[in-house]
Amino acid sequence: MKRTFTVSLWQEGEWVVAQCLEVDVASQGRTEEEALKNLREALELFFEEPQPPEPRRSGV
């Protein structure tokens, strides 16, 4: 499912910061394009369904 979000971009020193305004997720990059790419990846991880942990195997 594709979703649309509002993003705020600003410069902090050498970094461009991208923050999603609908959810508390932000990322950064050296360029605007890189910051947006990194934010997109962070949002995908944020909305990813949680996976149950693998059962631990005891060493015998």
Summary of the structure (lengths in Angstrom):
residues: 60
radius of gyration: 16.3
end to end distance: 45.1
largest distance: 54.5
contacts: 120
relative contact order: 0.18
helix: 27%
strand: 28%
